[in-house]
Amino acid sequence: MDSEGNLGQSAQQFQQMLSQSWRQALESFKNMGLPGAEQWTAGATPPRIQFDVDRLKQVQESYLKNATELWNESLKGALHFKDKRFAGEAWPHNPMAAYAAAVYLLNSNTLNQLAHAVDADEKTRARLCFAVEQFVAASAPSNFLALNAEAQQKAIETQGESIAQGLHNLFDDLRQGHVSQTDESVFEVGVNVATTEGAVVFENELFQLIEYKPLTPKVHARPFLLVPPCINKYYILDLQPDNSFVRYAVAQGHRTFVVSWRNPDDSLAHKTWHDYIQDAVIKAIEVVQEIGQSDKINALGFCVGGTMLGTALAVLAARGQEPVQSATFLTTFLDFSDTGVLDLFIDEAFVRYREQQMGQGGLLKGQELASTFSFLRPNDLVWNYVVGNYLKGEKPPAFDLLYWNSDSTNLPGPFYAWYLRNTYLENKLIKPGQAEVCGEKIDFRQVKLPVYLYGSREDHIVPIHGAYASTQVFPGKKRFVMGASGHIAGVINAPAKNKRSHWIRDDGQLPKTFEAWLEGATELPGSWWPDWAQWLKAQAGPLKLAPKAYGRGKYKALAPAPGAYVKQKA
């Protein structure tokens, strides 16, 4: 192995191993329905892989050393694992399964090291690492009954009942079209999720507007509008009474409204980004103004809803209109310079493929989006449930957040194609005058209202650097807060639960980089919601008597909340 010839031969072997991982991962992408899979797999070939000789030698030496240690430990019967997939007591007591797990962990670690050591451009290396991650996650011994010691032990203890139940779970999931992450039979929208009392006061073909019943005798003069992402159902903001962001806002004395998006079908397959900005976000702002009899309202956008809200504000500013007093952006991209792992899917060829496929009409199916986000964390959000549901015959526990996560939504193809090109690929929104929406040139420098910006430290969908980048976009007064945990759990963190923590800078400074901001930030225990509530209170105007009825004038209660649109299935 020290000779140049042997090193070259080993490099060829590693090339074959990585190429196999690449091909199998691409085939997995196609089977999963991940974005771009058809374009990637159509004649796709793995990138030509070259290694730095010194780095390759280090990986080889590490592999030999660890393989020798593994063999010696297996002879002593001393194999134990920190990896939670193999942490159960059954694994070390089954020599064959324990050895398979140990070899798997060694090989998967080596493959990951090799992928990171490839001499290629950054994006190619990142794609290769992602492909290897998918292949490694799918090939774990824990995913196969013949090698899963815990599943085998359970089958013996239940006299085969766990296997029978696992098959039953598998057939149920095949019928519903996705892997169950929670016991979906426990939840029903409007019964035990999305239960905050309110009424639909307006609807068009894109959305229903819900107004919530006040919980205080007086409310602030400026009403409050929430714009959730249209790639999900709005009730992530209204799961249960004790973790409902909507209910929290209402309890703070805000006359609260939320956009409930319609789940698009073929009748909406032609709708564009421009339609959603003009006929949904801007229309919602106008209706809330009229109902609240207020020249200005406060607004909040979450994830893609934040991108849409920011775009709408720029369109209105270009028209000389300023109907929004303040805006809150939760885990939102406005500057798409750093999009994290999602950047792997985006290049000119992929975007052009999507434009040809559905740019003039069609639907991006909700299950495709759901699969994509799940496979960003394959062990936690895919294979964990495959093992539990099918190999062990377990029913996943009831969890409101995961029920919401499985309630997928479609997207109109033209909307999706415009969004891909103008944000993820070309990042036009932050380039003054480059993006045109609803006939107006987008320039965030004209949006001068106060903004509250929130990012989650461990967010894999809107990485914290991407969320922080929005601090450099708007010219007005800004406040940035970082919360612990991820994209959803970091946001939905009710104060009463006293969980996690958040970071704030007392001096209010917003330097150019997130790292510079973090150096001066202070970690505080518990939820960030009270900090936001205090900030919004200063923007909400004086108190007045709460309304005794929903809507006003031509805007009357059409149906009880949560309305019909949120119940539509993809």
C-alpha positions in Angstrom: 0.0 0.0 0.0 3.0 2.3 0.4 4.0 1.8 -3.3 2.8 4.2 -5.9 1.3 1.3 -7.9 -0.7 0.0 -5.0 -1.9 3.5 -4.2 -3.1 4.0 -7.7 -4.9 0.6 -7.6 -6.6 1.6 -4.4 -7.6 4.9 -5.9 -9.3 3.0 -8.7 -11.1 0.8 -6.2 -12.3 3.9 -4.3 -13.4 5.4 -7.6 -15.5 2.4 -8.3 -17.0 2.4 -4.7 -17.9 6.1 -5.0 -19.2 5.7 -8.5 -21.5 2.9 -7.3 -22.7 5.1 -4.5 -23.4 8.0 -6.9 -25.4 5.8 -9.3 -27.4 4.1 -6.6 -28.1 7.4 -4.9 -29.3 8.9 -8.2 -31.6 5.9 -8.7 -32.8 6.4 -5.2 -33.5 10.1 -6.0 -35.6 9.0 -9.0 -37.6 6.5 -7.0 -38.1 9.0 -4.1 -39.4 11.7 -6.5 -36.8 14.2 -5.4 -36.5 17.4 -7.5 -34.4 17.1 -10.6 -34.1 13.3 -10.3 -35.4 12.6 -13.8 -33.0 15.3 -15.2 -30.1 14.0 -13.2 -30.6 10.3 -13.9 -31.2 10.7 -17.7 -27.8 9.6 -18.9 -26.2 10.8 -15.7 -22.7 9.8 -15.1 -20.7 10.2 -11.9 -18.1 13.0 -11.9 -14.6 12.1 -12.6 -13.0 11.6 -9.2 -9.5 12.4 -8.4 -7.8 12.4 -5.0 -4.8 14.1 -3.5 -2.3 11.3 -2.9 -1.5 12.4 0.6 -5.1 12.6 1.7 -5.9 9.3 0.1 -3.0 7.7 1.9 -4.3 9.1 5.2 -7.8 7.6 4.6 -6.3 4.3 3.7 -4.1 4.2 6.8 -7.0 5.2 9.0 -9.1 2.5 7.5 -6.5 -0.3 8.1 -6.0 0.8 11.7 -9.7 0.9 12.5 -10.4 -2.3 10.7 -7.7 -4.1 12.8 -9.1 -2.6 16.0 -12.6 -3.7 15.0 -11.5 -7.3 14.4 -9.7 -7.5 17.7 -12.7 -6.0 19.6 -15.1 -8.5 17.8 -12.9 -11.4 18.9 -13.3 -10.2 22.5 -17.0 -9.7 22.1 -16.6 -6.1 23.1 -18.6 -4.3 20.3 -20.7 -1.5 21.5 -22.2 1.4 19.6 -23.0 5.1 20.2 -25.0 5.3 17.1 -28.7 5.2 18.2 -29.6 2.8 15.3 -27.5 0.1 17.0 -27.7 1.3 20.7 -30.3 -1.3 21.8 -29.2 -4.2 24.0 -30.0 -6.8 21.4 -27.2 -5.7 19.1 -24.1 -6.6 21.2 -25.7 -9.9 22.2 -26.0 -11.0 18.5 -22.4 -11.4 17.2 -23.4 -11.5 13.5 -25.5 -8.4 13.8 -23.0 -6.6 15.9 -20.2 -7.3 13.5 -22.3 -6.2 10.5 -23.1 -3.0 12.3 -19.5 -2.4 13.1 -18.3 -3.0 9.6 -21.1 -0.8 8.2 -20.1 2.1 10.5 -16.4 1.7 9.5 -17.2 1.6 5.8 -19.7 4.4 5.8 -17.3 6.6 7.7 -14.6 5.8 5.2 -16.9 6.6 2.2 -17.8 9.9 3.8 -14.1 10.7 4.3 -13.4 9.9 0.7 -16.3 12.0 -0.6 -15.0 15.0 1.3 -11.5 14.3 0.0 -12.4 14.4 -3.7 -10.5 17.0 -5.7 -13.4 18.8 -7.4 -15.3 22.0 -7.4 -17.3 22.7 -4.2 -20.7 22.0 -5.7 -19.7 18.7 -7.2 -18.1 17.6 -4.0 -21.2 18.6 -2.0 -23.5 16.7 -4.4 -21.2 13.7 -4.1 -21.3 13.9 -0.3 -25.1 14.1 -0.4 -25.3 11.1 -2.7 -23.0 9.1 -0.5 -25.0 10.1 2.6 -28.2 8.8 0.9 -26.6 5.6 -0.1 -25.0 5.0 3.3 -28.3 5.8 5.1 -30.3 3.4 3.0 -27.8 0.5 3.3 -27.6 0.4 7.1 -28.0 -3.1 8.5 -30.7 -1.8 10.8 -32.9 -1.3 7.7 -33.0 -5.1 7.0 -34.8 -7.7 9.0 -32.1 -10.3 8.4 -29.6 -8.0 10.1 -31.6 -6.0 12.6 -31.1 -7.7 16.0 -33.8 -5.7 17.7 -36.4 -6.5 15.1 -35.5 -10.2 15.3 -35.7 -10.2 19.1 -39.1 -8.6 19.0 -40.4 -11.1 16.4 -39.4 -13.9 18.7 -40.9 -12.3 21.8 -44.2 -11.6 20.0 -44.2 -15.0 18.2 -44.2 -13.3 14.8 -47.0 -10.8 15.6 -44.6 -7.8 15.1 -43.8 -9.0 11.5 -47.5 -9.4 10.7 -48.2 -5.9 12.1 -45.3 -4.5 10.2 -46.7 -5.9 6.9 -50.1 -4.4 7.9 -48.4 -1.0 8.5 -46.6 -1.3 5.1 -49.8 -1.9 3.2 -51.5 1.0 4.9 -48.6 3.3 4.0 -48.7 2.1 0.4 -52.3 3.0 0.2 -51.8 6.5 1.6 -48.7 7.1 -0.5 -46.1 8.0 2.2 -44.3 6.6 5.2 -46.2 7.3 8.4 -44.2 9.5 10.8 -47.0 9.7 13.4 -50.4 8.1 14.1 -52.4 10.2 11.7 -55.7 8.6 12.9 -55.4 10.6 16.2 -55.6 14.0 14.5 -58.3 15.9 12.6 -58.0 19.5 11.4 -60.5 21.7 13.3 -61.1 19.1 16.0 -57.7 18.8 17.8 -55.4 20.8 15.6 -56.1 24.3 14.2 -58.7 24.9 16.9 -58.3 28.6 17.8 -61.8 30.1 17.5 -62.4 32.2 14.4 -64.2 32.6 11.1 -63.4 32.8 7.4 -64.1 36.4 6.4 -62.9 36.4 2.8 -62.0 33.9 0.1 -60.9 33.8 -3.5 -59.5 31.0 -5.6 -56.1 31.2 -3.9 -56.8 31.6 -0.2 -59.2 32.0 2.6 -58.7 34.8 5.2 -59.4 33.7 8.8 -60.1 36.2 11.5 -59.7 35.0 15.1 -62.0 35.8 18.1 -60.3 38.3 20.5 -59.2 36.9 23.9 -58.9 40.3 25.5 -61.5 43.0 26.1 -59.4 45.5 24.1 -57.2 45.1 21.0 -54.5 47.2 19.4 -55.7 49.6 16.7 -53.5 48.0 14.0 -54.6 44.5 13.1 -52.1 41.7 12.6 -51.8 39.5 9.5 -49.8 36.2 9.3 -48.7 34.9 5.9 -47.6 31.3 6.2 -45.7 29.3 3.5 -47.9 28.1 0.7 -45.9 24.9 0.5 -47.4 23.9 3.8 -50.7 24.2 5.7 -51.1 27.3 7.8 -51.9 25.4 11.0 -48.2 24.9 11.9 -48.9 28.2 13.6 -52.0 26.8 15.3 -51.3 23.2 16.3 -52.5 22.9 19.9 -53.8 25.6 22.3 -50.6 25.3 24.4 -48.2 25.8 21.4 -50.3 27.9 19.1 -48.5 31.0 17.8 -51.8 32.3 16.5 -53.5 32.0 20.0 -50.4 33.6 21.6 -50.7 36.6 19.2 -54.5 36.9 20.0 -53.8 36.7 23.7 -51.4 39.7 23.4 -54.3 41.8 22.3 -53.8 41.7 18.5 -56.8 41.5 16.1 -55.3 38.6 14.3 -55.8 37.3 10.7 -54.1 34.4 8.9 -53.9 33.4 5.2 -55.1 29.9 4.7 -53.8 28.7 1.3 -55.9 26.6 -1.1 -54.3 23.3 -1.9 -53.9 23.8 -5.7 -55.5 21.4 -8.2 -55.6 21.4 -11.9 -57.8 24.5 -12.0 -54.8 26.5 -10.5 -52.1 24.8 -12.5 -51.5 28.0 -14.5 -51.0 30.4 -11.5 -47.8 32.4 -11.3 -45.7 34.0 -8.6 -47.2 37.3 -9.7 -50.8 36.0 -9.1 -49.9 34.9 -5.6 -48.3 38.3 -4.7 -51.1 40.4 -6.2 -54.2 38.3 -5.6 -53.2 36.7 -2.3 -50.6 38.6 -0.2 -51.5 42.2 -1.4 -55.2 41.3 -1.4 -55.0 40.0 2.1 -53.3 43.2 3.3 -56.1 45.3 1.7 -58.9 43.2 3.2 -57.3 43.3 6.7 -57.0 47.1 6.3 -60.6 47.5 5.4 -61.9 45.2 8.2 -59.7 46.8 10.8 -60.4 50.3 9.6 -56.7 51.0 9.8 -54.4 52.8 7.4 -51.6 50.4 8.4 -51.4 46.9 9.7 -48.6 44.7 11.0 -47.6 41.6 9.1 -45.6 38.4 9.6 -44.2 36.0 7.0 -42.9 32.5 7.8 -40.4 30.8 5.4 -41.6 31.1 1.8 -44.5 33.2 3.2 -41.8 35.7 4.3 -40.3 35.8 0.9 -43.7 36.5 -0.6 -44.5 39.1 2.1 -41.1 40.9 1.4 -41.8 40.8 -2.4 -45.3 42.2 -1.9 -44.0 45.0 0.3 -41.5 45.9 -2.4 -44.2 45.9 -5.1 -46.3 48.2 -2.9 -43.4 50.5 -2.2 -42.7 50.8 -6.0 -46.3 51.9 -6.3 -45.8 54.5 -3.5 -47.9 52.6 -1.0 -47.0 51.8 2.6 -49.9 49.9 4.1 -47.8 47.9 6.5 -46.4 49.4 9.7 -43.9 46.6 10.6 -43.0 43.2 9.3 -41.8 40.1 11.0 -39.8 37.5 9.0 -39.4 34.0 10.5 -36.8 31.7 9.0 -37.0 33.5 5.7 -34.8 33.8 2.6 -34.7 37.2 0.9 -31.0 37.0 0.0 -30.5 33.5 -1.5 -26.7 33.6 -1.5 -26.4 30.8 1.1 -29.2 28.3 0.8 -27.4 25.3 2.4 -28.1 21.8 1.3 -31.0 22.8 -1.0 -28.4 24.5 -3.3 -27.3 20.9 -4.3 -30.5 20.6 -6.4 -30.2 23.9 -8.2 -28.3 24.7 -11.4 -29.1 26.1 -14.8 -29.8 22.7 -16.4 -32.2 21.7 -13.6 -34.1 25.0 -13.6 -34.4 24.9 -17.4 -35.7 21.3 -17.1 -38.3 22.4 -14.6 -39.3 25.4 -16.7 -39.8 23.1 -19.7 -41.7 20.6 -17.6 -44.2 22.9 -15.8 -43.3 26.5 -16.4 -46.4 27.0 -18.6 -48.7 24.9 -16.5 -48.9 21.9 -14.3 -48.5 21.0 -10.6 -45.6 20.2 -8.4 -47.0 17.4 -6.3 -47.0 17.8 -2.6 -45.5 14.4 -2.0 -42.5 15.3 -4.0 -41.8 18.3 -1.8 -42.4 16.3 1.3 -40.0 13.6 0.2 -37.3 16.1 -0.6 -37.4 17.7 2.8 -37.5 14.3 4.6 -34.5 13.0 2.7 -32.5 16.0 3.8 -32.4 14.1 7.1 -32.8 10.5 5.9 -32.0 8.7 9.1 -34.3 10.8 11.3 -37.2 11.3 8.9 -37.2 8.2 6.7 -35.3 5.1 7.8 -36.2 5.5 11.4 -39.8 5.1 10.5 -39.2 2.3 8.0 -37.5 0.3 10.8 -40.1 1.1 13.4 -43.2 0.8 11.3 -42.3 -2.3 9.1 -39.5 -4.3 10.8 -40.7 -3.9 14.4 -44.4 -3.5 13.7 -44.7 -0.4 15.8 -47.2 2.4 15.3 -45.5 5.8 15.5 -46.6 7.9 18.4 -49.1 10.7 18.0 -47.2 14.0 17.3 -49.1 17.1 16.1 -46.0 18.6 14.3 -45.4 15.4 12.3 -49.0 15.1 11.4 -48.8 18.6 9.9 -45.6 17.6 8.2 -47.3 14.7 6.4 -50.3 16.9 5.3 -48.7 17.9 2.0 -49.6 20.6 -0.5 -49.2 21.0 -4.2 -47.7 24.1 -6.0 -48.6 25.5 -9.3 -45.8 24.8 -11.8 -45.4 28.4 -13.1 -45.2 29.7 -9.6 -42.5 27.1 -8.7 -40.5 27.6 -11.9 -40.4 31.4 -11.4 -39.4 31.0 -7.8 -36.5 28.6 -8.7 -34.9 30.8 -11.3 -35.3 34.2 -9.7 -34.4 33.2 -6.1 -32.3 30.1 -5.7 -30.6 30.2 -9.1 -30.2 34.0 -9.9 -30.9 35.6 -6.5 -32.6 38.5 -8.2 -34.8 39.8 -5.4 -31.9 41.5 -3.6 -30.5 43.0 -6.8 -32.3 46.4 -7.2 -34.4 46.4 -10.4 -33.4 43.0 -11.5 -36.7 41.1 -10.6 -40.0 42.4 -12.0 -43.1 41.3 -10.1 -46.7 42.5 -10.9 -45.2 45.0 -13.3 -43.0 46.6 -10.7 -39.2 46.5 -10.3 -38.2 45.0 -6.9 -36.0 47.2 -4.7 -35.9 46.3 -1.0 -34.2 49.6 -0.4 -37.6 51.3 -0.7 -39.1 49.1 2.0 -38.2 51.3 5.0 -40.5 49.9 7.7 -39.2 48.4 11.0 -38.6 44.6 10.7 -38.1 41.8 13.2 -36.0 38.9 11.9 -35.8 35.5 13.4 -33.5 32.5 12.4 -33.1 29.1 13.9 -29.6 27.9 14.8 -29.9 24.4 13.5 -32.2 25.1 10.5 -31.4 22.8 7.5 -33.9 24.5 5.2 -33.1 28.2 5.8 -29.6 28.0 7.4 -28.9 30.6 10.0 -26.5 32.4 7.7 -29.3 32.7 5.1 -31.8 34.0 7.7 -29.3 36.5 9.0 -28.5 37.8 5.5 -31.9 39.5 5.5 -30.5 42.0 8.1 -28.5 43.6 5.3 -31.5 43.9 2.9 -33.8 46.5 4.5 -32.7 50.1 5.3 -35.0 50.7 8.3 -34.8 49.7 12.0 -34.1 46.0 12.4 -34.0 43.5 15.2 -32.5 40.0 14.8 -33.0 37.1 17.2 -31.7 33.5 16.9 -33.5 30.6 18.5 -32.2 27.1 19.3 -33.3 24.0 17.3 -34.5 23.8 13.7 -36.8 25.2 11.1 -40.0 24.3 12.8 -39.2 23.4 16.4 -37.2 26.6 16.8 -40.2 28.7 15.7 -42.9 26.8 17.5 -41.6 27.2 21.0 -44.3 28.5 23.4 -43.0 30.3 26.5 -45.1 28.2 28.9 -43.0 25.1 28.0 -39.8 26.9 29.0 -37.8 25.0 26.4 -34.6 25.8 24.5 -33.1 29.2 24.4 -32.5 32.3 22.2 -29.8 34.8 21.5 -30.1 38.6 21.4 -27.7 41.5 21.1 -28.4 44.2 23.6 -26.6 46.8 21.5 -28.8 46.2 18.5 -25.8 46.1 16.2 -26.2 44.1 12.9 -22.7 43.6 11.4 -22.3 42.2 7.9 -21.6 38.6 9.0 -23.5 36.3 11.3 -20.3 35.3 13.1 -19.7 38.9 14.0 -23.2 39.3 15.3 -23.0 36.1 17.3 -19.8 37.3 19.0 -21.7 40.1 20.7 -24.9 38.1 21.3 -26.2 36.9 24.7 -27.9 33.5 25.2 -31.1 33.7 27.2 -33.2 30.8 28.4 -36.6 29.9 27.0 -38.7 31.1 24.1 -38.1 34.2 21.9 -41.8 34.8 21.7 -42.0 37.3 24.6 -39.2 39.4 23.0 -41.1 39.5 19.8 -44.4 40.3 21.6 -42.7 43.3 23.3 -41.3 44.5 20.0 -44.7 44.2 18.1 -46.6 45.9 21.0 -44.6 49.1 20.1 -45.8 48.9 16.5 -49.4 48.0 17.2 -50.9 51.4 18.2 -53.3 52.2 21.1 -55.9 49.9 22.5 -59.6 50.0 21.7 -62.6 47.9 22.4 -62.4 44.5 20.8 -64.9 43.9 18.0 -68.0 41.9 18.9 -68.4 40.3 15.4 -66.1 39.0 12.7 -65.4 41.0 9.6 -66.9 44.4 8.7 -69.3 45.6 6.0 -69.1 43.4 3.0 -66.7 41.1 4.7 -68.8 38.8 6.8 -68.3 35.5 8.5 -68.5 32.9 5.7 -67.7 29.8 7.8 -66.2 28.8 11.1 -62.4 28.5 11.3 -60.4 26.7 10.1 -62.4 26.8 6.9 -62.5 24.5 4.0 -59.2 25.2 2.1 -57.0 23.8 4.9 -58.8 20.5 4.8 -58.2 19.9 1.1 -55.7 17.0 0.5 -52.9 17.0 -2.1 
